[in-house]
Amino acid sequence: MLPVKKKSKCAKRKRRSHHALKAPNLVPCPKCGNSKLPHAACDMCGYVSGKQMLVTETASEE
């Protein structure tokens, strides 16, 4: 079934107002200081909560 009346630009834009992207929440890594997602392994050093979880090229050199 088709809509009976046209949606105005204002009504359309009000409906889509929450569709905007939000910036990810980044925290500094306690080991190396680079930005990382919270509760995730650091891309540079591979540490999570003081334990090494990922083996990275920079971590293997140390």
PDB file of N, CA, C and O in Angstrom:
ATOM      1  N   MET A   1       0.845  -1.178   0.000  1.00  0.00           N
ATOM      2  CA  MET A   1       0.000   0.000   0.000  1.00  0.00           C
ATOM      3  C   MET A   1       0.892   1.243   0.000  1.00  0.00           C
ATOM      4  O   MET A   1       1.883   1.289   0.729  1.00  0.00           O
ATOM      5  N   LEU A   2       0.560   2.224  -0.788  1.00  0.00           N
ATOM      6  CA  LEU A   2       1.338   3.438  -0.901  1.00  0.00           C
ATOM      7  C   LEU A   2       0.939   4.453   0.164  1.00  0.00           C
ATOM      8  O   LEU A   2      -0.200   4.438   0.633  1.00  0.00           O
ATOM      9  N   PRO A   3       1.867   5.345   0.557  1.00  0.00           N
ATOM     10  CA  PRO A   3       1.503   6.385   1.512  1.00  0.00           C
ATOM     11  C   PRO A   3       0.478   7.346   0.904  1.00  0.00           C
ATOM     12  O   PRO A   3       0.527   7.663  -0.284  1.00  0.00           O
ATOM     13  N   VAL A   4      -0.430   7.791   1.732  1.00  0.00           N
ATOM     14  CA  VAL A   4      -1.492   8.671   1.252  1.00  0.00           C
ATOM     15  C   VAL A   4      -0.941  10.074   0.995  1.00  0.00           C
ATOM     16  O   VAL A   4      -1.287  10.705  -0.004  1.00  0.00           O
ATOM     17  N   LYS A   5      -0.082  10.563   1.899  1.00  0.00           N
ATOM     18  CA  LYS A   5       0.469  11.901   1.737  1.00  0.00           C
ATOM     19  C   LYS A   5       1.991  11.841   1.733  1.00  0.00           C
ATOM     20  O   LYS A   5       2.597  10.934   2.302  1.00  0.00           O
ATOM     21  N   LYS A   6       2.583  12.819   1.087  1.00  0.00           N
ATOM     22  CA  LYS A   6       4.044  12.896   1.009  1.00  0.00           C
ATOM     23  C   LYS A   6       4.617  13.281   2.376  1.00  0.00           C
ATOM     24  O   LYS A   6       4.081  14.156   3.057  1.00  0.00           O
ATOM     25  N   LYS A   7       5.712  12.620   2.772  1.00  0.00           N
ATOM     26  CA  LYS A   7       6.429  13.002   3.987  1.00  0.00           C
ATOM     27  C   LYS A   7       7.207  14.275   3.699  1.00  0.00           C
ATOM     28  O   LYS A   7       7.899  14.369   2.686  1.00  0.00           O
ATOM     29  N   SER A   8       7.095  15.246   4.584  1.00  0.00           N
ATOM     30  CA  SER A   8       7.834  16.489   4.375  1.00  0.00           C
ATOM     31  C   SER A   8       9.315  16.267   4.666  1.00  0.00           C
ATOM     32  O   SER A   8       9.692  15.293   5.317  1.00  0.00           O
ATOM     33  N   LYS A   9      10.150  17.186   4.174  1.00  0.00           N
ATOM     34  CA  LYS A   9      11.588  17.095   4.425  1.00  0.00           C
ATOM     35  C   LYS A   9      11.870  17.152   5.926  1.00  0.00           C
ATOM     36  O   LYS A   9      12.746  16.447   6.426  1.00  0.00           O
ATOM     37  N   CYS A  10      11.143  17.974   6.623  1.00  0.00           N
ATOM     38  CA  CYS A  10      11.341  18.142   8.063  1.00  0.00           C
ATOM     39  C   CYS A  10      11.045  16.841   8.806  1.00  0.00           C
ATOM     40  O   CYS A  10      11.820  16.432   9.670  1.00  0.00           O
ATOM     41  N   ALA A  11       9.942  16.196   8.479  1.00  0.00           N
ATOM     42  CA  ALA A  11       9.575  14.949   9.159  1.00  0.00           C
ATOM     43  C   ALA A  11      10.580  13.846   8.834  1.00  0.00           C
ATOM     44  O   ALA A  11      10.929  13.042   9.699  1.00  0.00           O
ATOM     45  N   LYS A  12      11.040  13.813   7.594  1.00  0.00           N
ATOM     46  CA  LYS A  12      12.015  12.812   7.175  1.00  0.00           C
ATOM     47  C   LYS A  12      13.330  13.007   7.926  1.00  0.00           C
ATOM     48  O   LYS A  12      13.938  12.044   8.393  1.00  0.00           O
ATOM     49  N   ARG A  13      13.760  14.260   8.035  1.00  0.00           N
ATOM     50  CA  ARG A  13      15.039  14.547   8.692  1.00  0.00           C
ATOM     51  C   ARG A  13      14.954  14.363  10.202  1.00  0.00           C
ATOM     52  O   ARG A  13      15.947  13.983  10.822  1.00  0.00           O
ATOM     53  N   LYS A  14      13.816  14.615  10.805  1.00  0.00           N
ATOM     54  CA  LYS A  14      13.640  14.354  12.242  1.00  0.00           C
ATOM     55  C   LYS A  14      13.744  12.861  12.517  1.00  0.00           C
ATOM     56  O   LYS A  14      14.340  12.448  13.512  1.00  0.00           O
ATOM     57  N   ARG A  15      13.178  12.072  11.657  1.00  0.00           N
ATOM     58  CA  ARG A  15      13.218  10.616  11.830  1.00  0.00           C
ATOM     59  C   ARG A  15      14.642  10.092  11.705  1.00  0.00           C
ATOM     60  O   ARG A  15      15.027   9.151  12.399  1.00  0.00           O
ATOM     61  N   ARG A  16      15.418  10.701  10.822  1.00  0.00           N
ATOM     62  CA  ARG A  16      16.776  10.226  10.579  1.00  0.00           C
ATOM     63  C   ARG A  16      17.823  10.925  11.451  1.00  0.00           C
ATOM     64  O   ARG A  16      19.019  10.738  11.228  1.00  0.00           O
ATOM     65  N   SER A  17      17.414  11.706  12.415  1.00  0.00           N
ATOM     66  CA  SER A  17      18.367  12.494  13.196  1.00  0.00           C
ATOM     67  C   SER A  17      19.310  11.621  14.017  1.00  0.00           C
ATOM     68  O   SER A  17      20.420  12.056  14.323  1.00  0.00           O
ATOM     69  N   HIS A  18      18.914  10.422  14.378  1.00  0.00           N
ATOM     70  CA  HIS A  18      19.766   9.544  15.178  1.00  0.00           C
ATOM     71  C   HIS A  18      20.626   8.612  14.326  1.00  0.00           C
ATOM     72  O   HIS A  18      21.304   7.742  14.875  1.00  0.00           O
ATOM     73  N   HIS A  19      20.618   8.769  13.012  1.00  0.00           N
ATOM     74  CA  HIS A  19      21.392   7.901  12.122  1.00  0.00           C
ATOM     75  C   HIS A  19      22.856   8.346  11.982  1.00  0.00           C
ATOM     76  O   HIS A  19      23.642   7.670  11.318  1.00  0.00           O
ATOM     77  N   ALA A  20      23.224   9.468  12.597  1.00  0.00           N
ATOM     78  CA  ALA A  20      24.586   9.980  12.454  1.00  0.00           C
ATOM     79  C   ALA A  20      25.572   9.034  13.138  1.00  0.00           C
ATOM     80  O   ALA A  20      25.245   8.413  14.150  1.00  0.00           O
ATOM     81  N   LEU A  21      26.770   8.928  12.586  1.00  0.00           N
ATOM     82  CA  LEU A  21      27.802   8.084  13.176  1.00  0.00           C
ATOM     83  C   LEU A  21      28.443   8.793  14.358  1.00  0.00           C
ATOM     84  O   LEU A  21      28.599  10.014  14.362  1.00  0.00           O
ATOM     85  N   LYS A  22      28.809   8.005  15.359  1.00  0.00           N
ATOM     86  CA  LYS A  22      29.472   8.555  16.535  1.00  0.00           C
ATOM     87  C   LYS A  22      30.927   8.107  16.531  1.00  0.00           C
ATOM     88  O   LYS A  22      31.243   7.014  16.061  1.00  0.00           O
ATOM     89  N   ALA A  23      31.798   8.936  17.046  1.00  0.00           N
ATOM     90  CA  ALA A  23      33.218   8.597  17.123  1.00  0.00           C
ATOM     91  C   ALA A  23      33.422   7.494  18.159  1.00  0.00           C
ATOM     92  O   ALA A  23      32.761   7.505  19.198  1.00  0.00           O
ATOM     93  N   PRO A  24      34.327   6.539  17.900  1.00  0.00           N
ATOM     94  CA  PRO A  24      34.550   5.472  18.873  1.00  0.00           C
ATOM     95  C   PRO A  24      35.229   6.010  20.122  1.00  0.00           C
ATOM     96  O   PRO A  24      36.025   6.947  20.055  1.00  0.00           O
ATOM     97  N   ASN A  25      34.905   5.408  21.263  1.00  0.00           N
ATOM     98  CA  ASN A  25      35.504   5.794  22.529  1.00  0.00           C
ATOM     99  C   ASN A  25      36.882   5.160  22.624  1.00  0.00           C
ATOM    100  O   ASN A  25      36.996   3.936  22.685  1.00  0.00           O
ATOM    101  N   LEU A  26      37.927   5.974  22.637  1.00  0.00           N
ATOM    102  CA  LEU A  26      39.292   5.471  22.697  1.00  0.00           C
ATOM    103  C   LEU A  26      39.912   5.804  24.043  1.00  0.00           C
ATOM    104  O   LEU A  26      39.666   6.873  24.602  1.00  0.00           O
ATOM    105  N   VAL A  27      40.719   4.881  24.559  1.00  0.00           N
ATOM    106  CA  VAL A  27      41.431   5.091  25.816  1.00  0.00           C
ATOM    107  C   VAL A  27      42.912   4.840  25.565  1.00  0.00           C
ATOM    108  O   VAL A  27      43.259   4.082  24.659  1.00  0.00           O
ATOM    109  N   PRO A  28      43.797   5.463  26.348  1.00  0.00           N
ATOM    110  CA  PRO A  28      45.230   5.200  26.147  1.00  0.00           C
ATOM    111  C   PRO A  28      45.618   3.831  26.709  1.00  0.00           C
ATOM    112  O   PRO A  28      45.108   3.413  27.749  1.00  0.00           O
ATOM    113  N   CYS A  29      46.505   3.151  26.027  1.00  0.00           N
ATOM    114  CA  CYS A  29      47.020   1.861  26.484  1.00  0.00           C
ATOM    115  C   CYS A  29      47.934   2.111  27.681  1.00  0.00           C
ATOM    116  O   CYS A  29      48.824   2.957  27.597  1.00  0.00           O
ATOM    117  N   PRO A  30      47.739   1.394  28.802  1.00  0.00           N
ATOM    118  CA  PRO A  30      48.601   1.636  29.964  1.00  0.00           C
ATOM    119  C   PRO A  30      50.046   1.196  29.735  1.00  0.00           C
ATOM    120  O   PRO A  30      50.949   1.686  30.413  1.00  0.00           O
ATOM    121  N   LYS A  31      50.278   0.290  28.803  1.00  0.00           N
ATOM    122  CA  LYS A  31      51.630  -0.223  28.559  1.00  0.00           C
ATOM    123  C   LYS A  31      52.426   0.703  27.648  1.00  0.00           C
ATOM    124  O   LYS A  31      53.539   1.103  27.990  1.00  0.00           O
ATOM    125  N   CYS A  32      51.854   1.051  26.470  1.00  0.00           N
ATOM    126  CA  CYS A  32      52.614   1.837  25.485  1.00  0.00           C
ATOM    127  C   CYS A  32      52.060   3.242  25.260  1.00  0.00           C
ATOM    128  O   CYS A  32      52.756   4.078  24.682  1.00  0.00           O
ATOM    129  N   GLY A  33      50.823   3.534  25.698  1.00  0.00           N
ATOM    130  CA  GLY A  33      50.268   4.878  25.571  1.00  0.00           C
ATOM    131  C   GLY A  33      49.522   5.153  24.285  1.00  0.00           C
ATOM    132  O   GLY A  33      48.983   6.248  24.119  1.00  0.00           O
ATOM    133  N   ASN A  34      49.468   4.195  23.363  1.00  0.00           N
ATOM    134  CA  ASN A  34      48.716   4.405  22.125  1.00  0.00           C
ATOM    135  C   ASN A  34      47.220   4.275  22.372  1.00  0.00           C
ATOM    136  O   ASN A  34      46.805   3.641  23.342  1.00  0.00           O
ATOM    137  N   SER A  35      46.409   4.869  21.501  1.00  0.00           N
ATOM    138  CA  SER A  35      44.960   4.792  21.639  1.00  0.00           C
ATOM    139  C   SER A  35      44.470   3.400  21.270  1.00  0.00           C
ATOM    140  O   SER A  35      44.965   2.781  20.328  1.00  0.00           O
ATOM    141  N   LYS A  36      43.471   2.909  22.042  1.00  0.00           N
ATOM    142  CA  LYS A  36      42.883   1.602  21.766  1.00  0.00           C
ATOM    143  C   LYS A  36      41.449   1.608  22.255  1.00  0.00           C
ATOM    144  O   LYS A  36      41.052   2.485  23.022  1.00  0.00           O
ATOM    145  N   LEU A  37      40.673   0.633  21.814  1.00  0.00           N
ATOM    146  CA  LEU A  37      39.312   0.487  22.296  1.00  0.00           C
ATOM    147  C   LEU A  37      39.345  -0.081  23.714  1.00  0.00           C
ATOM    148  O   LEU A  37      40.211  -0.900  24.023  1.00  0.00           O
ATOM    149  N   PRO A  38      38.421   0.336  24.583  1.00  0.00           N
ATOM    150  CA  PRO A  38      38.412  -0.224  25.930  1.00  0.00           C
ATOM    151  C   PRO A  38      38.075  -1.710  25.906  1.00  0.00           C
ATOM    152  O   PRO A  38      37.297  -2.152  25.061  1.00  0.00           O
ATOM    153  N   HIS A  39      38.646  -2.479  26.814  1.00  0.00           N
ATOM    154  CA  HIS A  39      38.444  -3.928  26.941  1.00  0.00           C
ATOM    155  C   HIS A  39      38.885  -4.683  25.693  1.00  0.00           C
ATOM    156  O   HIS A  39      38.346  -5.748  25.393  1.00  0.00           O
ATOM    157  N   ALA A  40      39.854  -4.148  24.968  1.00  0.00           N
ATOM    158  CA  ALA A  40      40.367  -4.798  23.762  1.00  0.00           C
ATOM    159  C   ALA A  40      41.883  -4.765  23.803  1.00  0.00           C
ATOM    160  O   ALA A  40      42.483  -3.937  24.489  1.00  0.00           O
ATOM    161  N   ALA A  41      42.496  -5.681  23.054  1.00  0.00           N
ATOM    162  CA  ALA A  41      43.953  -5.735  22.999  1.00  0.00           C
ATOM    163  C   ALA A  41      44.487  -4.549  22.211  1.00  0.00           C
ATOM    164  O   ALA A  41      43.879  -4.110  21.234  1.00  0.00           O
ATOM    165  N   CYS A  42      45.621  -4.042  22.643  1.00  0.00           N
ATOM    166  CA  CYS A  42      46.287  -2.936  21.950  1.00  0.00           C
ATOM    167  C   CYS A  42      46.884  -3.463  20.648  1.00  0.00           C
ATOM    168  O   CYS A  42      47.453  -4.554  20.618  1.00  0.00           O
ATOM    169  N   ASP A  43      46.753  -2.687  19.576  1.00  0.00           N
ATOM    170  CA  ASP A  43      47.290  -3.100  18.281  1.00  0.00           C
ATOM    171  C   ASP A  43      48.815  -3.036  18.250  1.00  0.00           C
ATOM    172  O   ASP A  43      49.448  -3.785  17.506  1.00  0.00           O
ATOM    173  N   MET A  44      49.407  -2.160  19.042  1.00  0.00           N
ATOM    174  CA  MET A  44      50.855  -1.990  19.014  1.00  0.00           C
ATOM    175  C   MET A  44      51.579  -3.024  19.874  1.00  0.00           C
ATOM    176  O   MET A  44      52.522  -3.667  19.411  1.00  0.00           O
ATOM    177  N   CYS A  45      51.142  -3.186  21.124  1.00  0.00           N
ATOM    178  CA  CYS A  45      51.892  -4.067  22.028  1.00  0.00           C
ATOM    179  C   CYS A  45      51.174  -5.383  22.316  1.00  0.00           C
ATOM    180  O   CYS A  45      51.823  -6.339  22.741  1.00  0.00           O
ATOM    181  N   GLY A  46      49.849  -5.470  22.101  1.00  0.00           N
ATOM    182  CA  GLY A  46      49.111  -6.715  22.290  1.00  0.00           C
ATOM    183  C   GLY A  46      48.693  -6.993  23.715  1.00  0.00           C
ATOM    184  O   GLY A  46      48.275  -8.109  24.023  1.00  0.00           O
ATOM    185  N   TYR A  47      48.793  -6.005  24.602  1.00  0.00           N
ATOM    186  CA  TYR A  47      48.463  -6.222  26.002  1.00  0.00           C
ATOM    187  C   TYR A  47      47.007  -5.876  26.293  1.00  0.00           C
ATOM    188  O   TYR A  47      46.448  -4.948  25.709  1.00  0.00           O
ATOM    189  N   VAL A  48      46.393  -6.647  27.221  1.00  0.00           N
ATOM    190  CA  VAL A  48      45.068  -6.371  27.753  1.00  0.00           C
ATOM    191  C   VAL A  48      45.169  -6.591  29.251  1.00  0.00           C
ATOM    192  O   VAL A  48      45.536  -7.683  29.685  1.00  0.00           O
ATOM    193  N   SER A  49      44.856  -5.591  30.046  1.00  0.00           N
ATOM    194  CA  SER A  49      44.869  -5.680  31.513  1.00  0.00           C
ATOM    195  C   SER A  49      46.206  -6.192  32.041  1.00  0.00           C
ATOM    196  O   SER A  49      46.226  -6.988  32.980  1.00  0.00           O
ATOM    197  N   GLY A  50      47.300  -5.763  31.469  1.00  0.00           N
ATOM    198  CA  GLY A  50      48.613  -6.145  31.950  1.00  0.00           C
ATOM    199  C   GLY A  50      49.128  -7.492  31.498  1.00  0.00           C
ATOM    200  O   GLY A  50      50.225  -7.891  31.888  1.00  0.00           O
ATOM    201  N   LYS A  51      48.363  -8.208  30.682  1.00  0.00           N
ATOM    202  CA  LYS A  51      48.787  -9.520  30.177  1.00  0.00           C
ATOM    203  C   LYS A  51      48.893  -9.447  28.654  1.00  0.00           C
ATOM    204  O   LYS A  51      48.063  -8.819  27.996  1.00  0.00           O
ATOM    205  N   GLN A  52      49.913 -10.090  28.106  1.00  0.00           N
ATOM    206  CA  GLN A  52      50.058 -10.089  26.655  1.00  0.00           C
ATOM    207  C   GLN A  52      49.136 -11.146  26.062  1.00  0.00           C
ATOM    208  O   GLN A  52      49.254 -12.333  26.365  1.00  0.00           O
ATOM    209  N   MET A  53      48.213 -10.693  25.208  1.00  0.00           N
ATOM    210  CA  MET A  53      47.239 -11.587  24.588  1.00  0.00           C
ATOM    211  C   MET A  53      47.516 -11.787  23.101  1.00  0.00           C
ATOM    212  O   MET A  53      47.197 -12.842  22.552  1.00  0.00           O
ATOM    213  N   LEU A  54      48.099 -10.798  22.447  1.00  0.00           N
ATOM    214  CA  LEU A  54      48.404 -10.880  21.024  1.00  0.00           C
ATOM    215  C   LEU A  54      49.914 -10.770  20.826  1.00  0.00           C
ATOM    216  O   LEU A  54      50.586  -9.992  21.503  1.00  0.00           O
ATOM    217  N   VAL A  55      50.426 -11.543  19.906  1.00  0.00           N
ATOM    218  CA  VAL A  55      51.837 -11.421  19.555  1.00  0.00           C
ATOM    219  C   VAL A  55      51.924 -10.520  18.339  1.00  0.00           C
ATOM    220  O   VAL A  55      51.443 -10.868  17.260  1.00  0.00           O
ATOM    221  N   THR A  56      52.542  -9.354  18.520  1.00  0.00           N
ATOM    222  CA  THR A  56      52.684  -8.403  17.428  1.00  0.00           C
ATOM    223  C   THR A  56      54.152  -8.300  17.058  1.00  0.00           C
ATOM    224  O   THR A  56      55.019  -8.802  17.774  1.00  0.00           O
ATOM    225  N   GLU A  57      54.428  -7.646  15.932  1.00  0.00           N
ATOM    226  CA  GLU A  57      55.817  -7.491  15.477  1.00  0.00           C
ATOM    227  C   GLU A  57      56.626  -6.667  16.479  1.00  0.00           C
ATOM    228  O   GLU A  57      57.777  -6.994  16.768  1.00  0.00           O
ATOM    229  N   THR A  58      56.024  -5.600  17.007  1.00  0.00           N
ATOM    230  CA  THR A  58      56.745  -4.760  17.968  1.00  0.00           C
ATOM    231  C   THR A  58      56.941  -5.493  19.298  1.00  0.00           C
ATOM    232  O   THR A  58      57.958  -5.294  19.964  1.00  0.00           O
ATOM    233  N   ALA A  59      55.986  -6.336  19.692  1.00  0.00           N
ATOM    234  CA  ALA A  59      56.112  -7.082  20.948  1.00  0.00           C
ATOM    235  C   ALA A  59      57.149  -8.182  20.819  1.00  0.00           C
ATOM    236  O   ALA A  59      57.841  -8.492  21.789  1.00  0.00           O
ATOM    237  N   SER A  60      57.272  -8.780  19.635  1.00  0.00           N
ATOM    238  CA  SER A  60      58.248  -9.859  19.457  1.00  0.00           C
ATOM    239  C   SER A  60      59.683  -9.333  19.405  1.00  0.00           C
ATOM    240  O   SER A  60      60.626 -10.068  19.700  1.00  0.00           O
ATOM    241  N   GLU A  61      59.850  -8.048  19.028  1.00  0.00           N
ATOM    242  CA  GLU A  61      61.176  -7.442  18.979  1.00  0.00           C
ATOM    243  C   GLU A  61      61.716  -7.156  20.371  1.00  0.00           C
ATOM    244  O   GLU A  61      62.929  -7.159  20.577  1.00  0.00           O
ATOM    245  N   GLU A  62      60.818  -6.907  21.340  1.00  0.00           N
ATOM    246  CA  GLU A  62      61.241  -6.540  22.700  1.00  0.00           C
ATOM    247  C   GLU A  62      61.794  -7.697  23.462  1.00  0.00           C
ATOM    248  O   GLU A  62      62.190  -7.543  24.618  1.00  0.00           O
TER     249      GLU A  62
END
